[in-house]
Amino acid sequence: MKGIKTRLAALSFLEFAVWGSYLVSLGLYLGSVGLGGYIFWFYTVQGLVSLVMPGLIGVIADRFIPAQKMLSLCHVLAATFMFAAGWYAMDAGSQVEFGPLFTFYTLSVAFFMPTIGLNNSVAFNALTMAKLDTVKDFPPIRVWGTVGFIVAEWFVNFVKIGGHPIMNTYWQLFTCGVISILLAIYALTMPNCPVNRSASSSLADSLGLSAFKLFKDRKMAIFFIFSMLLGVSLQITNSYGTSFIEHFGKVAEYADDFFAKNPTFLISLSQCSEALCILLIPMCLRRFGIKGVMLIAMFAWVMRFGFFGLGNTSMSGVWLLMLSCVVYGVAFDFFNVSGGLYVDKQTTPELRSSAQGLFMIMTNGIGASIGTWIAGTFVVNEFVFADGLNAVQQLEGWRMSWYVFAAYAFVVGVLFYFIFKDNDRNPSRVEVKEAMATAAGDNAAEL
């Protein structure tokens, strides 16, 4: 097991490099081939498949196929369908149709999303076999996943093929596929993960459905509902952030701005902030408690959207866009870590994993899916992609969209303040460390 932490860091790096190669830049390509009005579907489907596929694949890995082999197989399948999406897009040129591209993409994402959990399972198993402390040793390993995501963002932003940055072309799909294949091969070198073929738990228990009994508790029901409402915000800037920033290049006043030409690079500051803000969580949890940290996260989302609406890519306004990226780290990390800790403290050990799964379903599943669909259908498509709008009018539509999202997050925060009651003590240092390790393992993204 020599050098296992370095090997696991490389595994984490590749895992999130797969995601970073397209997650924040796909909208740029879709807009360039006339599919701007369908962007929200490509992000909505991530949440939809996350409701089912991670649980199903997890059951298979627990009972039949070792996790490292399942991780490899899923990446082979994800890469195959992503290559198919890229091949179709290349063959179709400027005549790309929504149906075929979306189908191949959905199948790829369906097999990719479970790999985040599988990657964690492989890492925890290897650390345990090496007699290392998962609470202490896993978070530094997981940070390399964020680094991988950022490096992939920079790669598709700055590398050009045929005179065009990868982020604006279907080549990002091929980039994703190549990294996936590399990871599929590398995963097979990981220590073997045991399976339990005699597991007696029901399928419902394995999928975390037993945790829905927590809704019988009024306080937990309120918490999960607000988690879903805040989860609405999670994928909106991933869906539209780069498209918005790139749009400044279509307006004469901003056409030559560096960041208008490099939107993915600017957005990558969000992931840099996300990696750093986790260091603030222990102090804030001890000082403000779980409800206070959740409120900080909610109003950080208000600022995330609001600064987007106020900023621009010129020197006079780009600082607001950068500030939006900085507060993203607070918005994302504080919500995921504090939420995961609260759920853990309110559930019994036998429901711990199921409850964490339910938290993810409510936020990254139901909340993010509904939020992205509503944001695309009723806001962005109405204010930005409506017929007959020129570039300046579309820019104003983008600003209005961000203000609408900011207003929504503000209302959710205010309602949470008055409705949610929590009298629990502040967590100890040990509990905070455990929560951070859990969040680092279970809450990727999302980035």
N, C-alpha and C positions, 0 to 999 in steps of 0.2 A: 504493500500500500504506500510505497515511497512516492512522495510528490503528489499525493491524491488531491490536496487542496488546489494545486496548480492545474491539474487535469480537470477538476470540476469547474474551476474558473473559466477554462477554455470552453467547456461544454455550455456554461451559462452564456458566455460571450456569443457563441454561434447561435444558440437558441433565440436570443433577442435580436441578433443581427438579421435573422430571417424576417422577423416582424418589421424591423426598422427600415428594411429595404423598400417597403411599399406603404406602410400604414399611414404615414402623414403626407405622402406624395402621390398616392393613387388618384386623388381628385384632380390633380393637375393634368394627368394623362386623359382622364375621362372628359374633362372640360375641353381638351384640345381636339377630341374626336366627336364632339357634339352630344356627349352624354352627361353634361353638367347637371341636368335635371334629375338624373338617376343616381347621383353620388350617394345620397343617403341610404339607398338600398344596399350598397356594398358594405356599409358600416353597420346597418341594422342587422344584416344577416349574421354578423359576428356574434351578436348577443343571442340571436335565435338558436344558432347551433350550440352555443355555450349552455343552453338550458338542458341539453340532452347528451351530447357527445362526450364531454369529459367524464360524466358519470358512467356511461356505458363502457368506454375504453378503460376506465379505472377498474371496473369489475373484472374485465378480461385480464388486465395486468395483475390484479390481486389473485385470481384463481387459476389462470391457464397459461399465460405467456409472461415470462419475466419482464419487468418494467423496462430494462435497457433494450431488450429486443422489440418490445412494443413501441418504444420511443423511436427506434430505427425504422420500423415498419410504417408508422404513422408519417414520418418525414419522407419516406419514399413515396407514399401515396399522395401526400400534400404536394411534393415537388412535381410528381407526374401530372397532376391536374393543373398546377400553376404553369408548367411548361406548355400544356395544352392551351391554356388561356393566352399565353404569350404567342404561341404559334398561330392561333386563330387571329389575334390582333395584328400580327405581322402580315398574314395573308390577306386580311380584309383591308389593310391600309386605312384610308379615311372613311371607309364604309362600314365601320364596326357597328354591329347590332347589339342591343342590350342583352337579348336572350342567351345566345351562345356564350358570350363573355361572362355573364353573370353566373351561368350554370357551372362552367369550369372553375370560376373563382370560388363559388360557394362550396363545391366539393373539396377544393384545396383547403379552405378555411376550416371546414368540418373536421378534417384530420389534423390540422395544425393546432387548433385551440386546446385539445387534450394534451398536447405535448408539453405545455407549460407545467401542468401538474405532474406529468410523468418525469420531467426533468428534475423537479423537486424531489420526487420519490427516489430517483437514482442517486441524487446527491445525499439525501438523508441516510439512505442505506449504506453508501460508501463511507460516510463519516462515522456511522455507528460501528461498522466493521473495523475501522481504523482506530476505534476507541477515542474519538474526538468529540468535543462538546458541540452539538448542533446549534445551541443558542448562541454560543460564542463564535463558532467558526463558519456558520452558514452565511450570515449577513455580508461579510467581506467578499465571499464567493459570489453572492447574488449581485453585488454592486457591479461586477464585471459584465453582467447581463445588460445593465443600463449603458455601460461603456460600449458594448457591442451594438446596441440600438443606435447610439449616437454616431459611431463610426460608419454604420450602414447609411444613416441619414446623410452624412457628409459625402460619402462615396457617390450616392445617386445625385447629390446636389452638384458636385464639382466635376465629376467624370463625364465626358461627352462621347457619344457615339454618333457618327454621321453629322457632326457639328452641333448636335443638340444634347443638352444635359439628360442623363438617364431619367431623372425625375419627371421629365415631360413626355416620356415615350414608354412603349411596351417593354423596353429592355429592363425595366425595374422588375417585371414579372419573371424574366429569365434570371436576373440577379438573385431573386428570392429562391428560385428553384435550385440554382447551383449551390447556394449556401445550405439549403435543406439536404441536398445529397451529401455534402461534406459532413454535415452533422449526423446523418443516418449511418455513415461509415464509422465515424468517430464514436458514436454511442455504443457500438458493439465492443469497444475496448474497455468499457466500464465494468466494474465488479458485478458479478451476478446478483440479481435481486430474487430472493426466494418467493415462491407462490404457495398459496394455501388452497389446495384443491378440495379440502374437506370443509371449507368455510360454510357455516350453517345459516348465516344471516340472510334475510330475505332480500330480493332485488330492491324493494322499496327502501330498506335500510341502507343498502349499498349506494343507492342514488341520493341518499340524504333526505328522502321524503318524510321520514319519521319526524324530522325537526319541525314540520309544519304544526305539530301539536303546540309549539311555543306560542302560536297566535291566541291560544286560550288565555294567556297572561296579557292583560290590557297594556301594561307598560311595554312589554316586548312587541306586542302588535303595533303599537304606536311607533316604536323605534324602527321596526322593519318597514313600515309604510313610509316613514320619512327617509329611510335609507334608499328606498326605491325612488322617491321623489327627487332626492339629490343625485341618484344614479342617472337620472335623465340628462344631467350635464356632462357626464363622463366622456362621451365620444364626439361631442359636437365640434370641439376645436380640432380633434384629430381628423374629422370628416372635412371640415371647411377652412381650417386655419391657413394652410398653404395656398389654397385657391384664392382666398381673400387677399393675402399679401401679394401674390403674383398679379392680382388685378390692378394694383397701383401702376404697374408697368404699362397698362393700357390707357392710362390717363396722361396727357402730355406733361403735366406739371411734375409727375414722378417717374417718367419713362426711363430716365437714366440712373435712377437710384440703385445702389448696390444691392440692398436687401429686396427690392422688387424683383431683381434678377436671381436672387438666391434665397427664396422663401423657406426652403427646407432647412437651410443652415440656421436661419433665424429661429425657426420653431424648435430646433435642437437645443436651444437654451432652456427650454422647458424641461427636457430630460436632465440637463446638467443641474438645474435647480432641484429637481426631484431627488437626485442622488445626494444632494447636500442637505436638504431640509429635514431629512430623516434624523439628522443629528440633533435637531431642536426638539424633537418629540418628547424625550424623557423629561426635560426641564418643564415643558409646557403642560404635560400631563400631571406632574406633581404640583404645579402652581395653580392650574385652572380646573383640574378635574376633567372627566370624560365629556360632560356636557359642554364645558367651556371650549375644549379643543374642537369638538364637533361644530360649534358655532363659528369658531375661527375659520374652519374649513369652508363652511357654507358662505360666509361673507368674503372669503378669498375667491370663491367662484364668481361672486358679484364683481369683484375687481378684475378677475381674469377676463370676463366678457366686456366690462366697461372700458378698460384700457384699450382693448382691441378696437372698440367703437371710436374712441377719442384719438388714437394714434394714426400715424402715417409713416411712410418709408423715408421721408426726408430727415435731415439732421434735426429739424425742429420738432419732429414728432415720433421718430423711431424709438426714443427713450421710453415712450409710453408702451409701445409694442414689447420692448425688452422687459419693462416692468410687469407686463402681463405674463410673460414667460417666467419671471421670477416667482410671482405669487402662485403660479401653477403648482410649483413644488409643495407649497403649503396646502393648497386646495386638495391635491391628490393624496399626499402622504398622510396628512392629519386625518382625513376622512377614513382612509382604509385602515390605518393602524388603530386609531381610537375606536372605530366601529368594531374591528375584530376583537379588541380587548374587552369592550363592553359585552359583546355576545359571549365571549369565553367566561366572563365573571358571572353571567346570569344563567348559565346552563350547567347541567351535571356532566361528569366525565363521560358517561356513556352516550351523551348527545353532542359532545364537543365538536367532533368532525362534521356531523350532520348540520349542526347549527352554523358552523363556518361556511358550509356549502350553501345553506339557505341564504346567508348574508350575501354571498357572491351571486346567487340566483336573483335576489331582489335588486342588487345594484348593477352588476355587469351584465346580467341576463335581461330581466324584465325592464328595469329602469333604463338602461342604456339603449335597448332596442326600441322601446316606445319613444324615448327622447329623441333619438336620431331620426326616426320616422316622422315624428311631428315637426321637428326642426326643419327637415327637408321639405316635407309636403306643404306645410302651412306657413312657414316663415321664409326660408331662403328661396324656394321656388316662386313665392309670391312677390318678394321684394327685389330679388336679384335676377332670376332667370325668366321673369315674365317677358312675353313678346313685346318688341318695340322699344326696349330701353337701350339708350346709348351707354358708353363706358362710364361717363360721369354719373348718370342716373343709377347705374348698377352699383357704383361705389357708395352712393348714398343709401342704396338698398342694403348693402353689406353693413353699413354703420347702424341702420335701423334694426337689422337682425340681431346684432350684438347687444343693442340696448334692450331688445325684447328678452333675450336670454338672461341678461343681467337682472332685469326686473323680476323674472321668474325666480331666479336664485335668491333674490332679496326677500320675496314673499315667503319662500320655503323657510328661509332662515328665521324670519320674524315669527312665523307660525310655530316652528320648532321651539323657539325660546319660550313661548307662552303655553304650549300644549304639553311638551315633554317634561316630566318631573323625574328628577334623579337625586336621591339622597345618599347614594353610596359613597363610601370613603374614597379618597384618591388612591391610586395603585402604588404599590411599593416599587422600589428599584428593580427587584427581581421580576415582578410581574410585568413591568415595562419592557425589560429585556426580552422576556418570553413573547410578549406581544409583537415586538419589533421583528423577532425571528419568524414568527408566524406570518406577519404581514409581508415580510420580504419573500417568503416562500409562496404565499397564496395570492398576492395582489400584484400581478405584473402589469400593467398597462398603462394595461393599460397605459403606464407610460403615457 
